[in-house]
Amino acid sequence: MSEVSFDNTRVAFAGKNDADLQKAAWLFRIMSNSTIVDIGSHITQLALQIGLPVQTILKSTIYEHFCGGESLEETEPMVAALAQQGVATILDYGVEAKESQDEFDLNLAEQLRAIDFADAHDAVPYVSCKITGYAPFALLEKLETGQPRTAAEEAQLDALRTRMHTICKAAAAKDVALYVDAEESWIQDAIDDITTKLMAQYNREKPTVFNTVQLYRHDRLEFLKASHRKAQEGGYFYGVKLVRGAYMEKERERAEKLGYPSPIHKDKASVDRDFDAGVAYCLEHIDQIAFCVATHNELSCRLPVENIRARGIPANHPHLHFAQLYGMSDHISFNLANAGCNAAKYVPYGPVREVVPYLIRRAQENRSVSGQVGRELRLILDEIDRRKAITTKR
């Protein structure tokens, strides 16, 4: 396999013209300012609530940078552009959790359309879903705690199971991988249980269903290993997406408020240690575990690449995938693809108004990850300078 250089901006930004780069630089400059991000988030939510016409502004700025389009059809140019550089697409209908059965059924219909779309596009081998998109949050909390359920809640649980089986059957039939997102720790056991049962049924001959493990939790490395052992005993492939985590502030605040130990590691070094140990464990069992290294951390991408090179594992092994969010870490995604690895972008799509909560989280998470925005901006500016130097020489 080719050497991987995450500093190669020519490869990283080959799909962006000069205007795209200038716009991206402007956006990351804004996102580097915590005050602007916080105020902008509140103003945006308020403007949408009172009906101010901000959707056009959002769509042409932050939405355009981080999302594929308002519909599956709108994502097609982006899917094609990524594929031209060897990068696949993970489709995610970015509408946040709803509460009514009608809304859950609409989400199901859209998920099935996404699977059909993936089946028709070789560059879209995966789709993503959230269990909270198909059942009330309160029901999952009851499943977590074992509280008695009403007859109505039993019907909701049956409906959830039916929806998830419908999705998994469609994904398996059309050879599309389904990534089930992780969510808050106080409903995660319920999600794990549902997803594990789906894996046991649909991962017999190939890995179709993937659970997500958030390794910023101090108990997840052992959970990862236990899940693999369970899959071995059950005779099915273990599918897993490895992430650091997305609910850190919420988790810590809730633990402090309710007076229980935080499930989150105390420091970043511990998170990094467990994440890299989780990736190494999956590599050791790559014949039985299909996994996605979903991270923006360069070292956590470089380590498995060095590991597979040392062990003679093909860079494009079908059980090893890398993923980054669309609009971020192009220097990782495109350089991994250039080296022959299975690289993908996690691409949310959906109506601007509905996807705003996702966009606000992206901005806030970027701001909170030490050095992330600065690194993104510096690489963009390096590429702008590189292109100017070439123009000057001419």
GIJONOR-V30638 format. One record per residue. N is the residue number from 0. RES is the residue in three letters. SS is DSSP state (H for helix, E for strand, L for the rest). PHI is phi in whole degrees, 0 to 359 (none if undefined). OMEGA is omega as a letter, one per 40 degrees, with the letter a starting at -180 (none if undefined). Layout:
<<N	RES	SS	PHI	OMEGA> <N	RES	SS	PHI	OMEGA>>
This chain:
<<0	MET	L	none	a> <1	SER	L	289	i> <2	GLU	L	293	i> <3	VAL	L	254	i> <4	SER	L	237	i> <5	PHE	L	281	i> <6	ASP	L	263	a> <7	ASN	L	282	a> <8	THR	H	284	i> <9	ARG	H	298	i> <10	VAL	H	289	a> <11	ALA	H	302	a> <12	PHE	L	244	a> <13	ALA	L	299	a> <14	GLY	L	273	a> <15	LYS	L	248	i> <16	ASN	L	275	a> <17	ASP	H	298	i> <18	ALA	H	294	i> <19	ASP	H	300	a> <20	LEU	H	294	i> <21	GLN	H	297	i> <22	LYS	H	293	i> <23	ALA	H	295	i> <24	ALA	H	297	i> <25	TRP	H	300	a> <26	LEU	H	294	a> <27	PHE	H	290	i> <28	ARG	H	297	i> <29	ILE	H	296	a> <30	MET	H	291	i> <31	SER	L	281	a> <32	ASN	L	259	a> <33	SER	H	302	a> <34	THR	H	297	i> <35	ILE	H	296	i> <36	VAL	H	298	a> <37	ASP	H	295	a> <38	ILE	H	295	a> <39	GLY	H	298	i> <40	SER	H	297	a> <41	HIS	H	294	a> <42	ILE	H	297	a> <43	THR	H	298	i> <44	GLN	H	297	i> <45	LEU	H	295	a> <46	ALA	H	300	i> <47	LEU	H	291	a> <48	GLN	H	294	a> <49	ILE	L	263	i> <50	GLY	L	86	i> <51	LEU	L	289	a> <52	PRO	L	280	a> <53	VAL	L	260	a> <54	GLN	H	295	i> <55	THR	H	296	i> <56	ILE	H	295	i> <57	LEU	H	299	a> <58	LYS	H	296	a> <59	SER	H	275	a> <60	THR	H	238	a> <61	ILE	H	294	a> <62	TYR	H	296	a> <63	GLU	H	299	a> <64	HIS	H	284	a> <65	PHE	H	252	a> <66	CYS	E	233	a> <67	GLY	L	274	a> <68	GLY	L	157	a> <69	GLU	L	277	i> <70	SER	L	220	i> <71	LEU	H	301	a> <72	GLU	H	298	i> <73	GLU	H	293	a> <74	THR	H	280	a> <75	GLU	H	303	i> <76	PRO	H	299	i> <77	MET	H	292	i> <78	VAL	H	301	a> <79	ALA	H	293	a> <80	ALA	H	294	i> <81	LEU	H	296	a> <82	ALA	H	298	i> <83	GLN	H	299	i> <84	GLN	L	258	i> <85	GLY	L	80	a> <86	VAL	E	252	a> <87	ALA	E	276	a> <88	THR	E	238	i> <89	ILE	E	256	a> <90	LEU	E	277	i> <91	ASP	E	224	i> <92	TYR	E	290	a> <93	GLY	L	278	i> <94	VAL	L	284	a> <95	GLU	L	289	a> <96	ALA	L	306	i> <97	LYS	L	249	a> <98	GLU	L	231	a> <99	SER	L	264	i> <100	GLN	H	298	i> <101	ASP	H	298	i> <102	GLU	H	294	i> <103	PHE	H	297	i> <104	ASP	H	292	i> <105	LEU	H	294	i> <106	ASN	H	298	i> <107	LEU	H	299	i> <108	ALA	H	299	i> <109	GLU	H	291	i> <110	GLN	H	297	i> <111	LEU	H	292	i> <112	ARG	H	296	i> <113	ALA	H	296	i> <114	ILE	H	295	i> <115	ASP	H	299	i> <116	PHE	H	298	i> <117	ALA	H	297	i> <118	ASP	H	298	a> <119	ALA	H	273	a> <120	HIS	L	232	a> <121	ASP	L	301	a> <122	ALA	L	279	i> <123	VAL	L	237	a> <124	PRO	L	276	a> <125	TYR	E	220	i> <126	VAL	E	228	a> <127	SER	E	240	i> <128	CYS	E	210	i> <129	LYS	L	245	i> <130	ILE	H	300	i> <131	THR	H	291	i> <132	GLY	H	279	a> <133	TYR	L	229	i> <134	ALA	L	200	i> <135	PRO	L	295	i> <136	PHE	H	303	a> <137	ALA	H	298	i> <138	LEU	H	294	i> <139	LEU	H	295	i> <140	GLU	H	297	i> <141	LYS	H	292	i> <142	LEU	H	299	a> <143	GLU	H	296	a> <144	THR	H	267	a> <145	GLY	L	76	i> <146	GLN	L	294	i> <147	PRO	L	300	a> <148	ARG	L	251	i> <149	THR	L	284	i> <150	ALA	H	299	i> <151	ALA	H	295	i> <152	GLU	H	290	i> <153	GLU	H	298	i> <154	ALA	H	294	i> <155	GLN	H	296	i> <156	LEU	H	294	i> <157	ASP	H	299	i> <158	ALA	H	295	i> <159	LEU	H	299	a> <160	ARG	H	300	i> <161	THR	H	298	i> <162	ARG	H	298	a> <163	MET	H	294	i> <164	HIS	H	294	i> <165	THR	H	299	i> <166	ILE	H	295	a> <167	CYS	H	293	i> <168	LYS	H	299	i> <169	ALA	H	295	a> <170	ALA	H	297	a> <171	ALA	H	296	a> <172	ALA	H	295	a> <173	LYS	L	253	i> <174	ASP	L	56	i> <175	VAL	L	246	i> <176	ALA	E	281	i> <177	LEU	E	246	i> <178	TYR	E	265	i> <179	VAL	E	267	a> <180	ASP	L	292	i> <181	ALA	L	280	i> <182	GLU	L	223	a> <183	GLU	L	296	a> <184	SER	H	299	a> <185	TRP	H	280	i> <186	ILE	H	232	a> <187	GLN	H	291	i> <188	ASP	H	300	i> <189	ALA	H	296	i> <190	ILE	H	295	i> <191	ASP	H	300	a> <192	ASP	H	297	i> <193	ILE	H	298	a> <194	THR	H	291	i> <195	THR	H	298	i> <196	LYS	H	296	i> <197	LEU	H	293	i> <198	MET	H	300	a> <199	ALA	H	299	a> <200	GLN	H	269	a> <201	TYR	H	255	a> <202	ASN	L	253	a> <203	ARG	L	292	a> <204	GLU	L	259	a> <205	LYS	L	203	i> <206	PRO	L	282	i> <207	THR	L	250	a> <208	VAL	E	259	a> <209	PHE	E	239	i> <210	ASN	E	275	i> <211	THR	E	241	a> <212	VAL	E	246	i> <213	GLN	E	265	a> <214	LEU	L	275	i> <215	TYR	L	281	i> <216	ARG	E	275	a> <217	HIS	L	286	a> <218	ASP	L	258	a> <219	ARG	H	278	i> <220	LEU	H	296	i> <221	GLU	H	292	i> <222	PHE	H	299	i> <223	LEU	H	302	a> <224	LYS	H	293	i> <225	ALA	H	295	i> <226	SER	H	295	i> <227	HIS	H	295	i> <228	ARG	H	299	i> <229	LYS	H	296	i> <230	ALA	H	294	i> <231	GLN	H	301	a> <232	GLU	H	295	a> <233	GLY	H	273	i> <234	GLY	L	74	i> <235	TYR	L	224	i> <236	PHE	L	289	i> <237	TYR	E	268	i> <238	GLY	E	251	a> <239	VAL	E	212	i> <240	LYS	E	253	a> <241	LEU	E	263	i> <242	VAL	E	228	i> <243	ARG	L	282	i> <244	GLY	L	148	a> <245	ALA	L	231	a> <246	TYR	L	231	a> <247	MET	H	303	a> <248	GLU	H	296	i> <249	LYS	H	298	a> <250	GLU	H	296	a> <251	ARG	H	292	i> <252	GLU	H	297	a> <253	ARG	H	293	i> <254	ALA	H	299	i> <255	GLU	H	292	a> <256	LYS	H	296	a> <257	LEU	H	265	i> <258	GLY	L	74	i> <259	TYR	L	237	a> <260	PRO	L	297	i> <261	SER	L	296	i> <262	PRO	L	283	a> <263	ILE	E	268	i> <264	HIS	L	307	a> <265	LYS	L	285	a> <266	ASP	L	214	a> <267	LYS	H	295	a> <268	ALA	H	301	i> <269	SER	H	291	i> <270	VAL	H	297	a> <271	ASP	H	300	a> <272	ARG	H	299	a> <273	ASP	H	291	i> <274	PHE	H	297	a> <275	ASP	H	293	i> <276	ALA	H	292	i> <277	GLY	H	295	i> <278	VAL	H	297	a> <279	ALA	H	298	i> <280	TYR	H	297	i> <281	CYS	H	296	i> <282	LEU	H	296	i> <283	GLU	H	297	a> <284	HIS	L	239	a> <285	ILE	L	296	i> <286	ASP	L	287	a> <287	GLN	L	251	a> <288	ILE	E	243	i> <289	ALA	E	259	a> <290	PHE	E	215	i> <291	CYS	E	241	i> <292	VAL	E	272	a> <293	ALA	E	257	a> <294	THR	L	205	i> <295	HIS	L	255	a> <296	ASN	L	272	a> <297	GLU	H	298	a> <298	LEU	H	297	a> <299	SER	H	290	i> <300	CYS	H	269	a> <301	ARG	H	291	a> <302	LEU	H	301	i> <303	PRO	H	294	i> <304	VAL	H	296	i> <305	GLU	H	294	a> <306	ASN	H	296	a> <307	ILE	H	290	i> <308	ARG	H	296	a> <309	ALA	H	294	a> <310	ARG	H	264	i> <311	GLY	L	73	i> <312	ILE	L	277	i> <313	PRO	L	302	i> <314	ALA	L	300	a> <315	ASN	L	259	i> <316	HIS	L	308	a> <317	PRO	L	296	i> <318	HIS	L	263	a> <319	LEU	E	239	i> <320	HIS	E	227	i> <321	PHE	E	240	i> <322	ALA	E	212	i> <323	GLN	E	227	i> <324	LEU	E	291	i> <325	TYR	L	300	a> <326	GLY	L	93	a> <327	MET	L	224	i> <328	SER	L	52	i> <329	ASP	H	299	a> <330	HIS	H	294	i> <331	ILE	H	274	a> <332	SER	H	302	a> <333	PHE	H	285	i> <334	ASN	H	285	i> <335	LEU	H	295	i> <336	ALA	H	298	i> <337	ASN	H	297	i> <338	ALA	L	272	i> <339	GLY	L	97	i> <340	CYS	L	278	i> <341	ASN	L	280	a> <342	ALA	E	246	a> <343	ALA	E	217	i> <344	LYS	E	250	i> <345	TYR	E	274	a> <346	VAL	E	244	i> <347	PRO	E	283	i> <348	TYR	E	215	a> <349	GLY	L	143	a> <350	PRO	L	304	a> <351	VAL	H	308	a> <352	ARG	H	304	a> <353	GLU	H	285	a> <354	VAL	H	268	a> <355	VAL	H	306	i> <356	PRO	H	303	i> <357	TYR	H	297	a> <358	LEU	H	296	i> <359	ILE	H	295	i> <360	ARG	H	298	i> <361	ARG	H	300	a> <362	ALA	H	297	a> <363	GLN	H	291	i> <364	GLU	H	292	i> <365	ASN	H	301	a> <366	ARG	H	295	a> <367	SER	H	276	i> <368	VAL	L	280	a> <369	SER	L	304	i> <370	GLY	L	81	a> <371	GLN	H	298	a> <372	VAL	H	295	i> <373	GLY	H	299	i> <374	ARG	H	295	i> <375	GLU	H	301	a> <376	LEU	H	296	a> <377	ARG	H	298	i> <378	LEU	H	292	i> <379	ILE	H	298	i> <380	LEU	H	295	i> <381	ASP	H	298	a> <382	GLU	H	291	i> <383	ILE	H	300	i> <384	ASP	H	295	a> <385	ARG	H	300	a> <386	ARG	H	291	i> <387	LYS	H	296	a> <388	ALA	H	296	i> <389	ILE	H	293	i> <390	THR	H	297	a> <391	THR	H	297	a> <392	LYS	H	296	a> <393	ARG	L	289	none>>
